[in-house]
Structure formats: C-alpha cells, structure tokens
Amino acid sequence: MAPAAYRAPMALRQRTRTAVLTPAAPPRLTGGHRTDAYVEIGSLTKVLTGTALDRLAADGVLSPDDPVERWLDAPRGTGITLRHLAEHTSGLPRLPPLFLPRRDPYRRFDAAALRSLVGRLDTLATTAPGTAEEYSNFGYAVLGAALAAAAGEPYEQVVQRRVLDPLGIQEMTARPPAERRLTGTSRWGRPRAPWATDGAVLPAGGYWATLPAVAELVRGLLVDQVLGPPALTWRQNGALIWHNGGTRDAQVFAGLHRENRTWVVVHCLDAGPDEADRAGVRLLRDGKADAGR
C-alpha cells in the first residue's frame, strides 16, 4: 500500500527481519522477527475487503455490479461499479487526490475527505471504467465505504462478521494492542511509529495481524475455500494465486500454487519493496513449500 514513489532507505536492508510460514516446516524467523506479534499487512487487507464484497453479494445485500452511487453520495452516471473498484478497473487514481505528506501519507485521509472526493468521482477518473487496470488504494477506500453503507454497519464490523469470524481468525485487526506490535526501526535501530492507516484508507491497507493468523487466512480462503471461490481481489499469474502488501516498513506476500496446493506467507520488516514478493514466488515455483496443512 506504499505510495508508488516510495522506496525504503538502503541502509535499512542490513537489518531486515524476515518470517516464512509454509505447511512444510515450522516458521523460519531471521533478524528477530516474531510470530506472536502483530505486524502491518498493508494491501493484504484488500483481500478482506474483496471477500466481504463476495459475502454480502452471496447474502443478497448487494450486487458486485451495483453502481457506486447506489450506496454512496456519488454523482450519477460515473459508470463505476463495485466490481470495477474490486478489480482495479474503476479508472480512479492509485492514491486519493489530496496532499499526502511523505512522513505519514494517509493521516489526512479521513472520512470527511473521502466523502468530499466521492462527491466528485465523475471528475477524478482518469480512464473509462472497465477499460484499463490501474491499481488503486483510493478505489478500495471507496469500496470499503460502499460495503459499510450497504451492510448498515462500520467496515471493521463487516469484515469481522462476514470474513474473520466464519474463518475463526482472532488475531487480525485494525487496532492491535500497542504492546504486541512489531514495527520497523529507524536507521539508528529505534522503533518508529507506523503510518496512520485506520482512517478512510483502512479497507485498502490498514489491518495488522500475527503471522499465524495470516496463514489461517490463506488456508481458509485459498486452500480450503471455506467462504467459496477466491474473491476478485486475489491476483493470478499462471498457477499462482496471490496478494501482497507493503507499508513504509513492512512487506508481505501470501499465495498458493493451485496445481500442487502449496501455500506460503512471507513477511519482512525494514526490507526493500520487493523482497517478500521475490521470496514467496520463488518458494512456490520451486516447490519448497510442500503442500499440506
């Protein structure tokens, strides 16, 4: 979920903390990473949002093809549907068109700011809906607000009741206990405050989780498919189905090799933006995360 231009300082790479979870072996931890701590999962949160969309549709609350103005105070005739938002084909830009300070880019993106932007969606799309893919955190913020409006309850409650509770996942939340958070560090090795992601951007990338909880999510949604086929949010590349996430300090990759049913979760702190992705894809393609529970 990091803004496109952001790159972690090279100095931090020397202190990378990595966790790898597979069904083949106990967790592999380096650099002081922990499985009992809550860590940022960034855009992997989008999987929760997309799955909530599917569950609400299955219950007849909404349709993925509903126009966004059915649920939010958006201009009529934008052509943007909930499906477009979920598939990143809405035409909306990657980031909310606001001034986003580099130090904490989403701090000012609150509910009031989102409502203001939704009121002029017709002027914000850069391409016609359904014609091109552009990965959009802003689009997922709009989608999360629409799901909450359709369900008549806050976004976090939608996710809890429609996704986490049915999967039996407890250690995944937007607001973990402060004493159990594992965060990135400054170049001097001191813990630093994470970005504020519990505002309007929450449905795009604001959740925290323990890594066993992320593994439960992957098994429940991809391996066992407890809630039905994987949501539109998941990315597909050949036999791989996956999603990743990134903040300033944290990177995560979660995926499944559909042919051999191998799954993997990789989480890195103080790493470059692609290190978790490279490790996860390599493990799945090399077959080093043996299939199983």
Phi, psi and omega in degrees: 000004180294142174307146190304326185277354187282136172225133180295142178302137183301330182300333184287339184298336181289344183242028182298133173250129188230142173230134178234123177243128175219168176282356188272340188200167173299160179305139177256117187240134176228154173071011180094013174294158184221150177263350181265357182261155172275133177232156176293138176245005172051228187288355170298339172305328181302331177297321177296317181295313180296321178292322176299320175302313180299318184291320177295323177293318180297329179273002177078014181285325182207177173237141175303338181266010173296137171293148184300330182289350175293330186245341181232162181279066179254156177300145177287149172083015177291334185081359182276126178251169176298325177297317178302317179297317182292327184265005181062034178241023182285341187086357179283151183291165182301317184242153175301135183285070178229169170287118183247104181296137184300324185295325181208081197294336184254007185300323183270358182270082182255185184299321180294319178296320179296316179301319179297318180290320179300326181294348177227038179302329182296342179258356188257337180294137181262343175220163178292139180304138176084001184258339182205155178260128171221113183304127190223108170295323177300316179300321180287331173297317177296316180300315179299320177296321179294320179297318179297319180294318181293320182280342182072029179207161182300153181307314182300324178290324176301311181296318182297312186282328187264339185236299189291314180299313178299332178272353181071026182267125183252326189261059176214120190200162174275346186223075180286159176301134184302323184287349180251009179276138172245116188241175175288172182235158174286174180292349175263005175088008180269141175301142178235154185294137178286167173298153172279108183235016181261014176266223184294336181279356184312311183295345179268338184175035187253003185274156173241157179199157164281156183290327171300327177292322176297319177298320176300321179297314180296315180296317184291319186270327185254316184281302183271341180049052182300326183256020179101187180303151180305143183292165180302337185295324184300143178266147182231138178214098185063234181278355183266137169235130194201168166208156179230182178196152179205139170241195178300321190246343188238144175226140179220145173227133177224130183197173182223139168268110191291337182281319181252004176063022175284138176231160180207148170232126176236131177229134179232143172244141179059043181240171174290165188291349183239005186292318178295320179299311182299316181294316182296314179297318180299316180297318180292315184286330179276354180072025182271358174249082189305142181298153177145187181259000000 
